[in-house]
């Protein structure tokens, strides 16, 4: 469920007409519902209350510091994967003891910054990374907590780009290597190797692959007599984009909580899309309608530089007119909704049935709160738009739109070329 609803043929975000926001904020822009965001966090927290998990929101899904702050105020921790995300976590006021740090390519300076901040855990992805963290901890005379990320070789039913628990994936360690690390803890005097971590993928619609992965890790710990006190089961819960029927937080918890209770370990969750996905939409404006013998194209001012998921993953996002008024025909027409980018792959939706959309009409691309703005780019030298948050009957610009000067900030022309 979300707080983007139609009243009298007009789309509202919570208690405000989207059309009214667009009078003050140029398109394209991202629009977020605070209530939807925090409600989804609260649903997950309630569903798993029996194991009292630490819920670390996946910053890569939506990294705006206002989004992070809203969740932190509700008790969330953060799952980060870069030095930049650590910087955002600090600005948002994160409790370092609720921050976990994953990612296969942590730099030396990023590791040291995280140690100084005092994060809860590094989720370690390779033996060389473990050595690098040991050296950094020694330099800083610190004792650092480590969770070993295990690749359980489980194949979830999702897009292959976002399936991260397969044996051939770059993520995590095989069981044999993980066992080797646990048996050699003495080699790492500055590290507390006290947790295991898994993350098998994203947009997973049922509990079966999670159950399989959790069981495999629990059997590994038991058979190898490995003692840890934390089990981070990652994230990956799917949401509704179209006709999906994903598990709810309640049904997911019902499936796996008995297993987690049996482990007697402190549980960490890393949800991203489940919390932020349906809390945001991309608002874009119709520029032209182009009819050809084979296709009708509705050309809007938002494109793959703003929302790359349809082009990258062939992902489906529901597309709705913000206002269905007298200027829109009552007969739906099959169209492709495309952007202004000079790429054939620049589309937001293909073969969609929409009412006539005159020039200047607003369109909402639904379910864009996760992996939307965070994956946006300046391709074709297009400034990125604003991010806006609605809280009740008020809206706030939480990121200003970029201008042309932002596009060339830091660029210089060498004297020899002048």
Secondary structure by P-SEA (a helix, b strand, c coil): cccccccccbbbcccccaaaaaacccccbbbbbaaaaaaaaaaaaaaaccccccccccccccccaaaaaaaaaabbbbbbccaaaaaaaaaaccccccbbbbcccccaaaaaaaaaacccccccccaaaaaaaaaaaaaacbbbbbbbbbccccccccccccccccccccccccaaaaaaaaaaccccccccccbbbbbcccccccaaaaaaaaaaaaaaaaaacccccbbbbccbbbbbccccccccaaaaaaacaaaaaaaccbbbbbbccccccccbbbbbbbcbbbbcccccccccccccccccccccccbbbbbbbcccccccccbbbbbbbcccccccccccccccccccccccbbbbbcccccccccccccccbbbbbbbbbbcccccccccccccccccccccccccccc
